[in-house]
Amino acid sequence: MLDLTIKTERLALRPFRPHDGPAVEKFAGDWDVARMTTKIPHPYPAGAGQAWIAAHAAARRDGSNYPFAVTCENELVGCVGLNNLERGSWGQRVPDDRTTVELGYWIGRPFWGRGFATEARAAAIEFAFDWLGKTHLVAGCFKDNACSRRVLEKHGFAVDGSRMLRSAAQGRDVECTLMAPLTRDAWAAKKV
Ligand SMILES: CC(C)(COP(=O)(O)OP(=O)(O)OC[C@H]1O[C@@H](n2cnc3c(N)ncnc32)[C@H](O)[C@@H]1OP(=O)(O)O)[C@@H](O)C(=O)NCCC(=O)NCCS
């Protein structure tokens, strides 16, 4: 399971490899990607992509984080990851920390608007429920991230409140929209 590749209609979700480092730096280093996340720094330091990737194997082994490279025709187009709540960004209250994971994602700007986030996230949600045996998923987005919110709502997530959280890239606290924990039933009802 640690090296699992998930295939969807157009995409393959696979573990990151060292050679993905420069593409990670290019896409995550884009201001319009970094500024919508809590943790991605801006500017993105040279070499930080490879260092980030080098930490993945241990994170998968200890179950704290399952990051997937989202690829289309063997080209890296983005990232979708499942974090345990200690590594998470949004800090919602959940029924049980152990059976809940947080969904995080970005798509490189050249690939926006093609439905890749929708397709990759659907696969990651299924992985969380079917392979990791989780019962709930949480997610959130900055209040001005209408695009991310739209994709979350397409997958059955419902708004559950808001809070201020730090954006590393913006260097300030930003208002966030928090999503209530998504259950398998709510996901199945909305499946896209
Ligand atoms: C958010 C993000 C992942 C979306 O990726 P994407 O592959 O372009 O998304 P998709 O094409 O699957 O879907 C986008 C949906 O949002 C809709 N959308 C786009 N811009 C929108 C806007 N300003 N307001 C509302 N909906 C919008 C699209 O119409 C589409 O919905 P539809 O399929 O019903 O038409 C991408 O823009 C990104 O990486 N942004 C920066 C990082 C980020 O925000 N990460 C998430 C942190 S919470």
The ligand as an SDF file (V2000), in Angstrom:
LIG
                    3D

 48 50  0  0  0  0  0  0  0  0999 V2000
   -8.3180   25.0060   -6.0890 C   0  0  0  0  0  0  0  0  0  0  0  0
   -7.6440   24.1990   -7.1870 C   0  0  0  0  0  0  0  0  0  0  0  0
   -7.0340   22.9270   -6.5690 C   0  0  0  0  0  0  0  0  0  0  0  0
   -8.6910   23.8060   -8.2340 C   0  0  0  0  0  0  0  0  0  0  0  0
   -8.0670   22.9880   -9.2260 O   0  0  0  0  0  0  0  0  0  0  0  0
   -8.7590   22.7300  -10.6470 P   0  0  0  0  0  0  0  0  0  0  0  0
   -8.1510   21.4720  -11.1870 O   0  0  0  0  0  0  0  0  0  0  0  0
   -8.6610   23.9430  -11.4770 O   0  0  0  0  0  0  0  0  0  0  0  0
  -10.2840   22.4610  -10.2070 O   0  0  0  0  0  0  0  0  0  0  0  0
  -11.4150   21.7510  -11.0800 P   0  0  0  0  0  0  0  0  0  0  0  0
  -11.1690   22.0910  -12.5220 O   0  0  0  0  0  0  0  0  0  0  0  0
  -11.5050   20.3180  -10.7030 O   0  0  0  0  0  0  0  0  0  0  0  0
  -12.7520   22.4030  -10.5430 O   0  0  0  0  0  0  0  0  0  0  0  0
  -12.8800   23.7820  -10.3560 C   0  0  0  0  0  0  0  0  0  0  0  0
  -14.3490   24.0670  -10.0700 C   0  0  0  0  0  0  0  0  0  0  0  0
  -14.4240   25.3500   -9.4640 O   0  0  0  0  0  0  0  0  0  0  0  0
  -15.2040   26.1850  -10.2980 C   0  0  0  0  0  0  0  0  0  0  0  0
  -14.6270   27.5090  -10.1690 N   0  0  0  0  0  0  0  0  0  0  0  0
  -13.5130   28.0090  -10.7410 C   0  0  0  0  0  0  0  0  0  0  0  0
  -13.3320   29.2800  -10.3540 N   0  0  0  0  0  0  0  0  0  0  0  0
  -14.3600   29.5650   -9.5240 C   0  0  0  0  0  0  0  0  0  0  0  0
  -14.7380   30.7210   -8.7970 C   0  0  0  0  0  0  0  0  0  0  0  0
  -14.0040   31.8250   -8.8320 N   0  0  0  0  0  0  0  0  0  0  0  0
  -15.8560   30.6560   -8.0520 N   0  0  0  0  0  0  0  0  0  0  0  0
  -16.5940   29.5300   -7.9710 C   0  0  0  0  0  0  0  0  0  0  0  0
  -16.2970   28.4010   -8.6320 N   0  0  0  0  0  0  0  0  0  0  0  0
  -15.1850   28.4410   -9.3960 C   0  0  0  0  0  0  0  0  0  0  0  0
  -15.0990   25.6050  -11.6790 C   0  0  0  0  0  0  0  0  0  0  0  0
  -16.1770   26.0250  -12.4940 O   0  0  0  0  0  0  0  0  0  0  0  0
  -15.1530   24.1330  -11.3390 C   0  0  0  0  0  0  0  0  0  0  0  0
  -16.4570   23.7100  -11.0130 O   0  0  0  0  0  0  0  0  0  0  0  0
  -17.3700   22.9310  -12.0910 P   0  0  0  0  0  0  0  0  0  0  0  0
  -16.6270   21.6640  -12.4330 O   0  0  0  0  0  0  0  0  0  0  0  0
  -18.6470   22.6890  -11.3910 O   0  0  0  0  0  0  0  0  0  0  0  0
  -17.4920   23.8320  -13.2790 O   0  0  0  0  0  0  0  0  0  0  0  0
   -6.5210   25.0170   -7.9070 C   0  0  0  0  0  0  0  0  0  0  0  0
   -7.0680   26.2040   -8.3890 O   0  0  0  0  0  0  0  0  0  0  0  0
   -5.3570   25.3380   -6.9940 C   0  0  0  0  0  0  0  0  0  0  0  0
   -4.4610   24.5370   -6.8390 O   0  0  0  0  0  0  0  0  0  0  0  0
   -5.3780   26.5320   -6.3950 N   0  0  0  0  0  0  0  0  0  0  0  0
   -4.2910   27.0010   -5.5370 C   0  0  0  0  0  0  0  0  0  0  0  0
   -4.0400   26.0990   -4.3210 C   0  0  0  0  0  0  0  0  0  0  0  0
   -5.3120   25.8290   -3.5610 C   0  0  0  0  0  0  0  0  0  0  0  0
   -6.2230   26.6310   -3.5450 O   0  0  0  0  0  0  0  0  0  0  0  0
   -5.3400   24.6730   -2.9000 N   0  0  0  0  0  0  0  0  0  0  0  0
   -6.4510   24.3310   -2.0580 C   0  0  0  0  0  0  0  0  0  0  0  0
   -6.2390   24.8970   -0.7100 C   0  0  0  0  0  0  0  0  0  0  0  0
   -7.7190   24.7740    0.2430 S   0  0  0  0  0  0  0  0  0  0  0  0
  1  2  1  0
  2  3  1  0
  2  4  1  0
  2 36  1  0
  4  5  1  0
  5  6  1  0
  6  7  2  0
  6  8  1  0
  6  9  1  0
  9 10  1  0
 10 11  2  0
 10 12  1  0
 10 13  1  0
 13 14  1  0
 14 15  1  0
 15 16  1  0
 15 30  1  0
 16 17  1  0
 17 18  1  0
 17 28  1  0
 18 19  1  0
 18 27  1  0
 19 20  2  0
 20 21  1  0
 21 22  1  0
 21 27  2  0
 22 23  1  0
 22 24  2  0
 24 25  1  0
 25 26  2  0
 26 27  1  0
 28 29  1  0
 28 30  1  0
 30 31  1  0
 31 32  1  0
 32 33  2  0
 32 34  1  0
 32 35  1  0
 36 37  1  0
 36 38  1  0
 38 39  2  0
 38 40  1  0
 40 41  1  0
 41 42  1  0
 42 43  1  0
 43 44  2  0
 43 45  1  0
 45 46  1  0
 46 47  1  0
 47 48  1  0
M  END
$$$$
